[in-house]
Amino acid sequence: MAELANVLDDEDIIFNEAVTNTPAVLMQIPRRLPNTAFNTNGAGLGWSGAMALGAKLAAPHRQMVQIAGDGSFYFCNPSSVFAVSRQYRLPIFSVVLDNSGWSAVKQSTLRVYPDGEAATAGEFEAELAPEVDFGKIPQAFGAYAERLSDPADVPAAIARCAKEVRGGRTALLHARVTRM
């Protein structure tokens, strides 16, 4: 997130739907202007992609960044987001933080039943399909996509994606993070 902050201007807008990673986003991407960061605050999942597109339509000179966990990304109907992005020339920068599961579900279960059957078995019914290549969806609509698993590659990958977006092409950075 700190590396992402390095490529953002003060007026760029972040749509943060990385539910369990919200503290990292808020702490590491300082926003100096009001209304440049929107977060999931008890709302349902799946809003960030459409919000980024609408904001881009309203403010075409500003960069819009969607940050979503893999679970949130499933809910945002990504094929529609990237189809609209292409059709209406609304380039956005999407970041998917992929931990192969809904960590919020696991954490909630542990808070309520710390010694329950799920904790004992290590099974929380919160895992998502492993090894999904989220970049294939935006690529189908002409967007740039990159998969990232080595932290050493973060600055260069973010720079490449930001360059694509500033050049008028939507980009998605699929970042593999610590498994749920």
PyMOL CGO cylinders between C-alpha atoms (Angstrom):
from pymol import cmd
from pymol.cgo import CYLINDER

trace = [
    CYLINDER, 0.00, 0.00, 0.00, 2.88, 2.39, 0.72, 0.3, 1, 1, 1, 1, 1, 1,
    CYLINDER, 2.88, 2.39, 0.72, 4.24, 1.74, -2.77, 0.3, 1, 1, 1, 1, 1, 1,
    CYLINDER, 4.24, 1.74, -2.77, 0.82, 2.42, -4.26, 0.3, 1, 1, 1, 1, 1, 1,
    CYLINDER, 0.82, 2.42, -4.26, 0.75, 5.73, -2.37, 0.3, 1, 1, 1, 1, 1, 1,
    CYLINDER, 0.75, 5.73, -2.37, 3.95, 6.71, -4.20, 0.3, 1, 1, 1, 1, 1, 1,
    CYLINDER, 3.95, 6.71, -4.20, 2.18, 6.77, -7.59, 0.3, 1, 1, 1, 1, 1, 1,
    CYLINDER, 2.18, 6.77, -7.59, -0.96, 8.59, -6.46, 0.3, 1, 1, 1, 1, 1, 1,
    CYLINDER, -0.96, 8.59, -6.46, -1.60, 12.31, -6.61, 0.3, 1, 1, 1, 1, 1, 1,
    CYLINDER, -1.60, 12.31, -6.61, -3.47, 14.05, -3.82, 0.3, 1, 1, 1, 1, 1, 1,
    CYLINDER, -3.47, 14.05, -3.82, -6.65, 14.35, -5.90, 0.3, 1, 1, 1, 1, 1, 1,
    CYLINDER, -6.65, 14.35, -5.90, -6.71, 10.68, -6.97, 0.3, 1, 1, 1, 1, 1, 1,
    CYLINDER, -6.71, 10.68, -6.97, -9.51, 8.67, -5.35, 0.3, 1, 1, 1, 1, 1, 1,
    CYLINDER, -9.51, 8.67, -5.35, -9.33, 5.29, -3.63, 0.3, 1, 1, 1, 1, 1, 1,
    CYLINDER, -9.33, 5.29, -3.63, -12.28, 2.91, -3.36, 0.3, 1, 1, 1, 1, 1, 1,
    CYLINDER, -12.28, 2.91, -3.36, -11.20, 0.51, -0.65, 0.3, 1, 1, 1, 1, 1, 1,
    CYLINDER, -11.20, 0.51, -0.65, -13.04, -2.80, -0.47, 0.3, 1, 1, 1, 1, 1, 1,
    CYLINDER, -13.04, -2.80, -0.47, -10.17, -4.77, 1.05, 0.3, 1, 1, 1, 1, 1, 1,
    CYLINDER, -10.17, -4.77, 1.05, -12.20, -5.44, 4.18, 0.3, 1, 1, 1, 1, 1, 1,
    CYLINDER, -12.20, -5.44, 4.18, -9.64, -7.00, 6.52, 0.3, 1, 1, 1, 1, 1, 1,
    CYLINDER, -9.64, -7.00, 6.52, -6.80, -4.97, 4.99, 0.3, 1, 1, 1, 1, 1, 1,
    CYLINDER, -6.80, -4.97, 4.99, -8.51, -1.62, 5.53, 0.3, 1, 1, 1, 1, 1, 1,
    CYLINDER, -8.51, -1.62, 5.53, -6.13, -0.58, 8.33, 0.3, 1, 1, 1, 1, 1, 1,
    CYLINDER, -6.13, -0.58, 8.33, -3.13, -1.11, 6.03, 0.3, 1, 1, 1, 1, 1, 1,
    CYLINDER, -3.13, -1.11, 6.03, -4.78, 0.90, 3.28, 0.3, 1, 1, 1, 1, 1, 1,
    CYLINDER, -4.78, 0.90, 3.28, -5.72, 3.77, 5.56, 0.3, 1, 1, 1, 1, 1, 1,
    CYLINDER, -5.72, 3.77, 5.56, -2.36, 3.92, 7.33, 0.3, 1, 1, 1, 1, 1, 1,
    CYLINDER, -2.36, 3.92, 7.33, -0.15, 3.56, 4.28, 0.3, 1, 1, 1, 1, 1, 1,
    CYLINDER, -0.15, 3.56, 4.28, -2.01, 5.63, 1.68, 0.3, 1, 1, 1, 1, 1, 1,
    CYLINDER, -2.01, 5.63, 1.68, -2.36, 9.08, 3.23, 0.3, 1, 1, 1, 1, 1, 1,
    CYLINDER, -2.36, 9.08, 3.23, -5.14, 11.17, 1.77, 0.3, 1, 1, 1, 1, 1, 1,
    CYLINDER, -5.14, 11.17, 1.77, -4.61, 14.90, 2.16, 0.3, 1, 1, 1, 1, 1, 1,
    CYLINDER, -4.61, 14.90, 2.16, -7.84, 16.02, 0.50, 0.3, 1, 1, 1, 1, 1, 1,
    CYLINDER, -7.84, 16.02, 0.50, -11.39, 15.22, 1.61, 0.3, 1, 1, 1, 1, 1, 1,
    CYLINDER, -11.39, 15.22, 1.61, -13.44, 12.75, -0.40, 0.3, 1, 1, 1, 1, 1, 1,
    CYLINDER, -13.44, 12.75, -0.40, -10.42, 10.94, -1.84, 0.3, 1, 1, 1, 1, 1, 1,
    CYLINDER, -10.42, 10.94, -1.84, -10.87, 7.68, 0.08, 0.3, 1, 1, 1, 1, 1, 1,
    CYLINDER, -10.87, 7.68, 0.08, -14.03, 5.61, 0.37, 0.3, 1, 1, 1, 1, 1, 1,
    CYLINDER, -14.03, 5.61, 0.37, -14.21, 2.47, 2.49, 0.3, 1, 1, 1, 1, 1, 1,
    CYLINDER, -14.21, 2.47, 2.49, -16.56, -0.41, 3.19, 0.3, 1, 1, 1, 1, 1, 1,
    CYLINDER, -16.56, -0.41, 3.19, -18.26, 0.68, 6.37, 0.3, 1, 1, 1, 1, 1, 1,
    CYLINDER, -18.26, 0.68, 6.37, -20.80, -2.01, 7.00, 0.3, 1, 1, 1, 1, 1, 1,
    CYLINDER, -20.80, -2.01, 7.00, -22.06, -2.03, 3.43, 0.3, 1, 1, 1, 1, 1, 1,
    CYLINDER, -22.06, -2.03, 3.43, -22.38, -5.12, 1.29, 0.3, 1, 1, 1, 1, 1, 1,
    CYLINDER, -22.38, -5.12, 1.29, -19.56, -6.31, -0.91, 0.3, 1, 1, 1, 1, 1, 1,
    CYLINDER, -19.56, -6.31, -0.91, -19.17, -5.55, -4.59, 0.3, 1, 1, 1, 1, 1, 1,
    CYLINDER, -19.17, -5.55, -4.59, -19.46, -1.77, -4.83, 0.3, 1, 1, 1, 1, 1, 1,
    CYLINDER, -19.46, -1.77, -4.83, -15.88, -0.61, -5.49, 0.3, 1, 1, 1, 1, 1, 1,
    CYLINDER, -15.88, -0.61, -5.49, -15.56, -1.29, -9.22, 0.3, 1, 1, 1, 1, 1, 1,
    CYLINDER, -15.56, -1.29, -9.22, -18.77, 0.47, -10.19, 0.3, 1, 1, 1, 1, 1, 1,
    CYLINDER, -18.77, 0.47, -10.19, -17.97, 3.38, -7.88, 0.3, 1, 1, 1, 1, 1, 1,
    CYLINDER, -17.97, 3.38, -7.88, -14.54, 3.78, -9.46, 0.3, 1, 1, 1, 1, 1, 1,
    CYLINDER, -14.54, 3.78, -9.46, -16.13, 3.87, -12.92, 0.3, 1, 1, 1, 1, 1, 1,
    CYLINDER, -16.13, 3.87, -12.92, -18.76, 6.42, -11.92, 0.3, 1, 1, 1, 1, 1, 1,
    CYLINDER, -18.76, 6.42, -11.92, -16.17, 8.64, -10.30, 0.3, 1, 1, 1, 1, 1, 1,
    CYLINDER, -16.17, 8.64, -10.30, -13.96, 8.40, -13.40, 0.3, 1, 1, 1, 1, 1, 1,
    CYLINDER, -13.96, 8.40, -13.40, -16.89, 9.48, -15.53, 0.3, 1, 1, 1, 1, 1, 1,
    CYLINDER, -16.89, 9.48, -15.53, -17.47, 12.46, -13.23, 0.3, 1, 1, 1, 1, 1, 1,
    CYLINDER, -17.47, 12.46, -13.23, -13.78, 13.40, -12.92, 0.3, 1, 1, 1, 1, 1, 1,
    CYLINDER, -13.78, 13.40, -12.92, -11.89, 12.07, -15.98, 0.3, 1, 1, 1, 1, 1, 1,
    CYLINDER, -11.89, 12.07, -15.98, -8.66, 13.87, -15.09, 0.3, 1, 1, 1, 1, 1, 1,
    CYLINDER, -8.66, 13.87, -15.09, -8.29, 12.02, -11.76, 0.3, 1, 1, 1, 1, 1, 1,
    CYLINDER, -8.29, 12.02, -11.76, -6.98, 8.48, -11.29, 0.3, 1, 1, 1, 1, 1, 1,
    CYLINDER, -6.98, 8.48, -11.29, -9.44, 6.06, -9.68, 0.3, 1, 1, 1, 1, 1, 1,
    CYLINDER, -9.44, 6.06, -9.68, -8.10, 3.12, -7.71, 0.3, 1, 1, 1, 1, 1, 1,
    CYLINDER, -8.10, 3.12, -7.71, -10.20, 0.12, -6.74, 0.3, 1, 1, 1, 1, 1, 1,
    CYLINDER, -10.20, 0.12, -6.74, -8.63, -1.94, -3.95, 0.3, 1, 1, 1, 1, 1, 1,
    CYLINDER, -8.63, -1.94, -3.95, -10.50, -5.18, -3.28, 0.3, 1, 1, 1, 1, 1, 1,
    CYLINDER, -10.50, -5.18, -3.28, -9.90, -8.44, -1.55, 0.3, 1, 1, 1, 1, 1, 1,
    CYLINDER, -9.90, -8.44, -1.55, -10.46, -11.49, -3.70, 0.3, 1, 1, 1, 1, 1, 1,
    CYLINDER, -10.46, -11.49, -3.70, -13.81, -12.17, -2.02, 0.3, 1, 1, 1, 1, 1, 1,
    CYLINDER, -13.81, -12.17, -2.02, -15.00, -8.60, -2.62, 0.3, 1, 1, 1, 1, 1, 1,
    CYLINDER, -15.00, -8.60, -2.62, -13.75, -8.77, -6.19, 0.3, 1, 1, 1, 1, 1, 1,
    CYLINDER, -13.75, -8.77, -6.19, -15.99, -11.78, -6.90, 0.3, 1, 1, 1, 1, 1, 1,
    CYLINDER, -15.99, -11.78, -6.90, -19.01, -9.74, -5.80, 0.3, 1, 1, 1, 1, 1, 1,
    CYLINDER, -19.01, -9.74, -5.80, -18.22, -6.68, -7.93, 0.3, 1, 1, 1, 1, 1, 1,
    CYLINDER, -18.22, -6.68, -7.93, -19.20, -8.42, -11.18, 0.3, 1, 1, 1, 1, 1, 1,
    CYLINDER, -19.20, -8.42, -11.18, -15.78, -7.79, -12.70, 0.3, 1, 1, 1, 1, 1, 1,
    CYLINDER, -15.78, -7.79, -12.70, -16.69, -8.69, -16.27, 0.3, 1, 1, 1, 1, 1, 1,
    CYLINDER, -16.69, -8.69, -16.27, -19.26, -5.88, -16.26, 0.3, 1, 1, 1, 1, 1, 1,
    CYLINDER, -19.26, -5.88, -16.26, -16.82, -3.44, -14.65, 0.3, 1, 1, 1, 1, 1, 1,
    CYLINDER, -16.82, -3.44, -14.65, -14.13, -4.07, -17.26, 0.3, 1, 1, 1, 1, 1, 1,
    CYLINDER, -14.13, -4.07, -17.26, -16.61, -4.12, -20.14, 0.3, 1, 1, 1, 1, 1, 1,
    CYLINDER, -16.61, -4.12, -20.14, -17.92, -0.68, -19.13, 0.3, 1, 1, 1, 1, 1, 1,
    CYLINDER, -17.92, -0.68, -19.13, -14.38, 0.56, -18.60, 0.3, 1, 1, 1, 1, 1, 1,
    CYLINDER, -14.38, 0.56, -18.60, -13.48, -0.36, -22.14, 0.3, 1, 1, 1, 1, 1, 1,
    CYLINDER, -13.48, -0.36, -22.14, -16.69, 0.67, -23.85, 0.3, 1, 1, 1, 1, 1, 1,
    CYLINDER, -16.69, 0.67, -23.85, -16.73, 4.14, -22.30, 0.3, 1, 1, 1, 1, 1, 1,
    CYLINDER, -16.73, 4.14, -22.30, -12.95, 4.64, -22.10, 0.3, 1, 1, 1, 1, 1, 1,
    CYLINDER, -12.95, 4.64, -22.10, -12.89, 4.91, -18.33, 0.3, 1, 1, 1, 1, 1, 1,
    CYLINDER, -12.89, 4.91, -18.33, -9.47, 3.64, -17.27, 0.3, 1, 1, 1, 1, 1, 1,
    CYLINDER, -9.47, 3.64, -17.27, -9.24, 2.59, -13.62, 0.3, 1, 1, 1, 1, 1, 1,
    CYLINDER, -9.24, 2.59, -13.62, -6.49, 0.96, -11.58, 0.3, 1, 1, 1, 1, 1, 1,
    CYLINDER, -6.49, 0.96, -11.58, -7.74, -2.20, -9.83, 0.3, 1, 1, 1, 1, 1, 1,
    CYLINDER, -7.74, -2.20, -9.83, -5.76, -3.99, -7.14, 0.3, 1, 1, 1, 1, 1, 1,
    CYLINDER, -5.76, -3.99, -7.14, -6.91, -7.44, -5.99, 0.3, 1, 1, 1, 1, 1, 1,
    CYLINDER, -6.91, -7.44, -5.99, -5.41, -8.66, -2.72, 0.3, 1, 1, 1, 1, 1, 1,
    CYLINDER, -5.41, -8.66, -2.72, -5.71, -12.42, -3.06, 0.3, 1, 1, 1, 1, 1, 1,
    CYLINDER, -5.71, -12.42, -3.06, -5.53, -14.50, 0.12, 0.3, 1, 1, 1, 1, 1, 1,
    CYLINDER, -5.53, -14.50, 0.12, -7.75, -17.27, -1.31, 0.3, 1, 1, 1, 1, 1, 1,
    CYLINDER, -7.75, -17.27, -1.31, -10.56, -16.71, 1.13, 0.3, 1, 1, 1, 1, 1, 1,
    CYLINDER, -10.56, -16.71, 1.13, -12.88, -14.55, 3.14, 0.3, 1, 1, 1, 1, 1, 1,
    CYLINDER, -12.88, -14.55, 3.14, -10.71, -13.69, 6.10, 0.3, 1, 1, 1, 1, 1, 1,
    CYLINDER, -10.71, -13.69, 6.10, -13.50, -11.62, 7.66, 0.3, 1, 1, 1, 1, 1, 1,
    CYLINDER, -13.50, -11.62, 7.66, -15.63, -14.78, 7.94, 0.3, 1, 1, 1, 1, 1, 1,
    CYLINDER, -15.63, -14.78, 7.94, -12.79, -16.67, 9.62, 0.3, 1, 1, 1, 1, 1, 1,
    CYLINDER, -12.79, -16.67, 9.62, -12.04, -13.79, 12.00, 0.3, 1, 1, 1, 1, 1, 1,
    CYLINDER, -12.04, -13.79, 12.00, -15.70, -13.35, 12.92, 0.3, 1, 1, 1, 1, 1, 1,
    CYLINDER, -15.70, -13.35, 12.92, -16.07, -17.05, 13.65, 0.3, 1, 1, 1, 1, 1, 1,
    CYLINDER, -16.07, -17.05, 13.65, -13.00, -16.98, 15.88, 0.3, 1, 1, 1, 1, 1, 1,
    CYLINDER, -13.00, -16.98, 15.88, -14.28, -13.92, 17.79, 0.3, 1, 1, 1, 1, 1, 1,
    CYLINDER, -14.28, -13.92, 17.79, -17.61, -15.58, 18.55, 0.3, 1, 1, 1, 1, 1, 1,
    CYLINDER, -17.61, -15.58, 18.55, -16.40, -19.18, 18.97, 0.3, 1, 1, 1, 1, 1, 1,
    CYLINDER, -16.40, -19.18, 18.97, -12.67, -19.05, 19.77, 0.3, 1, 1, 1, 1, 1, 1,
    CYLINDER, -12.67, -19.05, 19.77, -12.70, -22.67, 20.96, 0.3, 1, 1, 1, 1, 1, 1,
    CYLINDER, -12.70, -22.67, 20.96, -15.42, -23.95, 18.64, 0.3, 1, 1, 1, 1, 1, 1,
    CYLINDER, -15.42, -23.95, 18.64, -15.39, -26.78, 16.14, 0.3, 1, 1, 1, 1, 1, 1,
    CYLINDER, -15.39, -26.78, 16.14, -14.26, -24.54, 13.29, 0.3, 1, 1, 1, 1, 1, 1,
    CYLINDER, -14.26, -24.54, 13.29, -11.20, -23.40, 15.26, 0.3, 1, 1, 1, 1, 1, 1,
    CYLINDER, -11.20, -23.40, 15.26, -10.39, -26.95, 16.32, 0.3, 1, 1, 1, 1, 1, 1,
    CYLINDER, -10.39, -26.95, 16.32, -10.65, -28.29, 12.78, 0.3, 1, 1, 1, 1, 1, 1,
    CYLINDER, -10.65, -28.29, 12.78, -9.13, -25.23, 11.12, 0.3, 1, 1, 1, 1, 1, 1,
    CYLINDER, -9.13, -25.23, 11.12, -12.13, -25.21, 8.74, 0.3, 1, 1, 1, 1, 1, 1,
    CYLINDER, -12.13, -25.21, 8.74, -14.14, -22.00, 8.47, 0.3, 1, 1, 1, 1, 1, 1,
    CYLINDER, -14.14, -22.00, 8.47, -16.06, -22.55, 5.20, 0.3, 1, 1, 1, 1, 1, 1,
    CYLINDER, -16.06, -22.55, 5.20, -14.39, -19.35, 4.02, 0.3, 1, 1, 1, 1, 1, 1,
    CYLINDER, -14.39, -19.35, 4.02, -11.91, -20.58, 1.42, 0.3, 1, 1, 1, 1, 1, 1,
    CYLINDER, -11.91, -20.58, 1.42, -12.16, -19.49, -2.19, 0.3, 1, 1, 1, 1, 1, 1,
    CYLINDER, -12.16, -19.49, -2.19, -10.93, -21.29, -5.27, 0.3, 1, 1, 1, 1, 1, 1,
    CYLINDER, -10.93, -21.29, -5.27, -7.13, -21.32, -5.13, 0.3, 1, 1, 1, 1, 1, 1,
    CYLINDER, -7.13, -21.32, -5.13, -4.86, -20.29, -7.99, 0.3, 1, 1, 1, 1, 1, 1,
    CYLINDER, -4.86, -20.29, -7.99, -7.42, -18.13, -9.78, 0.3, 1, 1, 1, 1, 1, 1,
    CYLINDER, -7.42, -18.13, -9.78, -5.86, -15.83, -12.37, 0.3, 1, 1, 1, 1, 1, 1,
    CYLINDER, -5.86, -15.83, -12.37, -7.91, -12.68, -11.81, 0.3, 1, 1, 1, 1, 1, 1,
    CYLINDER, -7.91, -12.68, -11.81, -6.05, -10.91, -14.62, 0.3, 1, 1, 1, 1, 1, 1,
    CYLINDER, -6.05, -10.91, -14.62, -7.78, -12.96, -17.31, 0.3, 1, 1, 1, 1, 1, 1,
    CYLINDER, -7.78, -12.96, -17.31, -11.05, -11.09, -16.76, 0.3, 1, 1, 1, 1, 1, 1,
    CYLINDER, -11.05, -11.09, -16.76, -9.76, -7.58, -17.51, 0.3, 1, 1, 1, 1, 1, 1,
    CYLINDER, -9.76, -7.58, -17.51, -7.53, -8.90, -20.30, 0.3, 1, 1, 1, 1, 1, 1,
    CYLINDER, -7.53, -8.90, -20.30, -10.67, -10.16, -22.07, 0.3, 1, 1, 1, 1, 1, 1,
    CYLINDER, -10.67, -10.16, -22.07, -11.68, -6.51, -22.31, 0.3, 1, 1, 1, 1, 1, 1,
    CYLINDER, -11.68, -6.51, -22.31, -8.31, -5.17, -23.46, 0.3, 1, 1, 1, 1, 1, 1,
    CYLINDER, -8.31, -5.17, -23.46, -7.01, -4.14, -20.05, 0.3, 1, 1, 1, 1, 1, 1,
    CYLINDER, -7.01, -4.14, -20.05, -3.48, -4.62, -18.79, 0.3, 1, 1, 1, 1, 1, 1,
    CYLINDER, -3.48, -4.62, -18.79, -3.08, -7.20, -16.02, 0.3, 1, 1, 1, 1, 1, 1,
    CYLINDER, -3.08, -7.20, -16.02, -0.18, -8.36, -13.94, 0.3, 1, 1, 1, 1, 1, 1,
    CYLINDER, -0.18, -8.36, -13.94, 0.15, -11.05, -11.27, 0.3, 1, 1, 1, 1, 1, 1,
    CYLINDER, 0.15, -11.05, -11.27, 2.42, -10.38, -8.33, 0.3, 1, 1, 1, 1, 1, 1,
    CYLINDER, 2.42, -10.38, -8.33, 3.69, -12.79, -5.70, 0.3, 1, 1, 1, 1, 1, 1,
    CYLINDER, 3.69, -12.79, -5.70, 7.19, -11.54, -4.81, 0.3, 1, 1, 1, 1, 1, 1,
    CYLINDER, 7.19, -11.54, -4.81, 7.23, -8.47, -2.53, 0.3, 1, 1, 1, 1, 1, 1,
    CYLINDER, 7.23, -8.47, -2.53, 10.47, -7.33, -4.18, 0.3, 1, 1, 1, 1, 1, 1,
    CYLINDER, 10.47, -7.33, -4.18, 8.52, -6.81, -7.42, 0.3, 1, 1, 1, 1, 1, 1,
    CYLINDER, 8.52, -6.81, -7.42, 5.87, -4.53, -5.91, 0.3, 1, 1, 1, 1, 1, 1,
    CYLINDER, 5.87, -4.53, -5.91, 7.31, -1.10, -6.85, 0.3, 1, 1, 1, 1, 1, 1,
    CYLINDER, 7.31, -1.10, -6.85, 7.95, -2.00, -10.51, 0.3, 1, 1, 1, 1, 1, 1,
    CYLINDER, 7.95, -2.00, -10.51, 4.57, -3.75, -10.91, 0.3, 1, 1, 1, 1, 1, 1,
    CYLINDER, 4.57, -3.75, -10.91, 2.67, -0.78, -9.47, 0.3, 1, 1, 1, 1, 1, 1,
    CYLINDER, 2.67, -0.78, -9.47, 4.64, 1.61, -11.68, 0.3, 1, 1, 1, 1, 1, 1,
    CYLINDER, 4.64, 1.61, -11.68, 3.77, -0.42, -14.79, 0.3, 1, 1, 1, 1, 1, 1,
    CYLINDER, 3.77, -0.42, -14.79, 0.08, -0.52, -13.92, 0.3, 1, 1, 1, 1, 1, 1,
    CYLINDER, 0.08, -0.52, -13.92, -0.04, 3.20, -13.10, 0.3, 1, 1, 1, 1, 1, 1,
    CYLINDER, -0.04, 3.20, -13.10, 1.68, 4.00, -16.41, 0.3, 1, 1, 1, 1, 1, 1,
    CYLINDER, 1.68, 4.00, -16.41, -0.97, 1.99, -18.30, 0.3, 1, 1, 1, 1, 1, 1,
    CYLINDER, -0.97, 1.99, -18.30, -3.81, 3.77, -16.52, 0.3, 1, 1, 1, 1, 1, 1,
    CYLINDER, -3.81, 3.77, -16.52, -2.31, 7.21, -17.08, 0.3, 1, 1, 1, 1, 1, 1,
    CYLINDER, -2.31, 7.21, -17.08, -1.96, 6.23, -20.74, 0.3, 1, 1, 1, 1, 1, 1,
    CYLINDER, -1.96, 6.23, -20.74, -5.70, 5.52, -20.96, 0.3, 1, 1, 1, 1, 1, 1,
    CYLINDER, -5.70, 5.52, -20.96, -5.84, 1.75, -20.38, 0.3, 1, 1, 1, 1, 1, 1,
    CYLINDER, -5.84, 1.75, -20.38, -7.38, 0.04, -17.38, 0.3, 1, 1, 1, 1, 1, 1,
    CYLINDER, -7.38, 0.04, -17.38, -4.97, -2.05, -15.34, 0.3, 1, 1, 1, 1, 1, 1,
    CYLINDER, -4.97, -2.05, -15.34, -5.35, -4.76, -12.72, 0.3, 1, 1, 1, 1, 1, 1,
    CYLINDER, -5.35, -4.76, -12.72, -2.67, -5.81, -10.28, 0.3, 1, 1, 1, 1, 1, 1,
    CYLINDER, -2.67, -5.81, -10.28, -3.39, -9.27, -8.87, 0.3, 1, 1, 1, 1, 1, 1,
    CYLINDER, -3.39, -9.27, -8.87, -1.33, -9.39, -5.67, 0.3, 1, 1, 1, 1, 1, 1,
    CYLINDER, -1.33, -9.39, -5.67, -0.96, -12.72, -3.92, 0.3, 1, 1, 1, 1, 1, 1,
    CYLINDER, -0.96, -12.72, -3.92, -0.80, -12.07, -0.19, 0.3, 1, 1, 1, 1, 1, 1,
    CYLINDER, -0.80, -12.07, -0.19, -0.45, -14.33, 2.82, 0.3, 1, 1, 1, 1, 1, 1,
    CYLINDER, -0.45, -14.33, 2.82, -3.03, -17.09, 2.60, 0.3, 1, 1, 1, 1, 1, 1,
    CYLINDER, -3.03, -17.09, 2.60, -6.04, -16.69, 4.86, 0.3, 1, 1, 1, 1, 1, 1,
]
cmd.load_cgo(trace, "trace")
